[in-house]
Amino acid sequence: MGASITGTLTASGVTGGFDLSSYPLITAERCDVLDPAHCTMRRLPDGSSLIIGREPLEGAPGSVSYMAELLRADGVDLILYVSNQRSPKGASQKLAAQPPLTTDQLAAIITSDRL
């Protein structure tokens, strides 16, 4: 069982949907589940794995969701989605041309010691 926080956020005048989830690590997410052309995975010095991906969303043309997943060495799986739609996981109202955060910003957030 896990926990999730969802909503919308605005950064630099751009609004989009977000979803932050935390689960016990059951299986490792891999780029073959996402669009392999827009997914990278790398091992971090602490033994965790960081996956950064990008997925097109149903709905309005140009709808996209960015994802950062941290498979922590202590067995915790953190996943952060941010999109340019109200919901980062499905067809909903498109709010902006791009998500409010970049994949680099997602990686910085998900690997921060503040989570």
C-alpha atoms as one frame of an Amber mdcrd trajectory, in Angstrom:
protein
   0.000   0.000   0.000   1.230   3.483  -0.755   0.369   7.133  -0.550  -0.269
   9.731  -3.230  -0.651  13.498  -3.472  -2.256  14.952  -6.604  -3.238  18.388
  -7.788  -2.152  21.240  -9.990   0.909  23.417  -9.662   2.107  26.593 -11.287
   5.757  27.390 -11.947   7.010  30.355 -13.996   3.432  31.123 -15.017   2.763
  27.602 -16.381   0.099  25.400 -14.751  -0.168  21.628 -14.998  -1.205  18.542
 -13.096   1.054  16.583 -10.753   1.013  13.269  -8.928   3.566  12.289  -6.268
   3.336   8.691  -5.066   5.302   6.575  -2.615   5.087   2.781  -2.492   7.071
  -0.110  -1.095   9.277  -1.307  -3.950   7.621  -4.367  -5.496   9.046  -4.482
  -8.991  11.517  -2.227 -10.696   9.975   0.084 -13.289  11.935  -0.035 -16.508
  12.049   2.066 -19.618  10.516  -0.746 -21.694   7.191  -0.001 -19.964   7.436
   3.647 -21.007   8.364   5.053 -24.409  11.967   3.759 -24.690  12.864   6.632
 -27.026  12.109   9.098 -24.207  13.273   7.215 -21.118  16.594   6.933 -19.322
  17.657   4.999 -16.263  20.815   5.455 -14.237  22.237   4.127 -10.992  22.989
   6.728  -8.319  25.981   6.583  -5.930  23.763   5.443  -3.010  22.554   2.391
  -4.974  19.191   3.889  -5.940  18.018   3.971  -9.549  16.642   7.115 -11.182
  14.319   6.782 -14.153  13.318   9.825 -16.195  10.628   9.452 -18.837   8.193
  11.267 -21.015   4.836   9.972 -22.270   2.274  11.427 -24.658  -1.205  11.699
 -23.155  -4.608  11.137 -24.712  -6.638  14.223 -25.356  -5.509  17.448 -26.941
  -2.558  17.311 -29.360   0.755  18.023 -27.660  -0.390  16.686 -24.296   2.546
  15.167 -22.419   3.484  13.898 -18.986   7.022  13.907 -17.587   7.927  11.284
 -15.008  10.748  10.851 -12.518  10.933   7.630 -10.532  13.394   6.923  -7.763
  13.834   3.282  -6.819  15.557   3.822  -3.488  18.063   1.350  -2.080  15.990
   1.198   1.146  13.031  -0.332  -0.729  10.925   2.781  -1.310   9.619   3.673
  -4.776   8.926   7.398  -5.315   7.204   8.498  -8.527   6.548  12.080  -9.610
   4.456  12.909 -12.691   3.954  16.435 -14.027   1.973  17.222 -17.165   0.457
  20.009 -19.196  -3.003  18.549 -18.528  -5.064  18.799 -15.343  -4.395  15.078
 -14.749  -0.855  13.840 -15.418  -2.084  10.292 -16.035  -4.921  10.586 -18.517
  -7.141  12.503 -20.860  -8.189  15.734 -19.198  -8.181  19.456 -19.855  -4.955
  20.726 -21.437  -3.704  23.693 -19.399  -0.456  24.740 -21.101   1.852  24.105
 -24.033   4.300  22.198 -21.820   4.440  20.898 -18.220   5.350  23.485 -15.558
   8.591  21.680 -14.626  11.374  20.185 -16.744  12.629  16.623 -16.382  15.813
  18.041 -14.784  13.682  19.811 -12.178  11.730  16.594 -11.530  14.993  14.689
 -11.024  16.217  17.338  -8.565  12.967  17.137  -6.580  12.701  13.345  -6.458
  16.340  12.907  -5.405  16.201  15.693  -2.821  16.718  14.704   0.812  13.563
  16.705   1.591  11.194  13.979   0.346
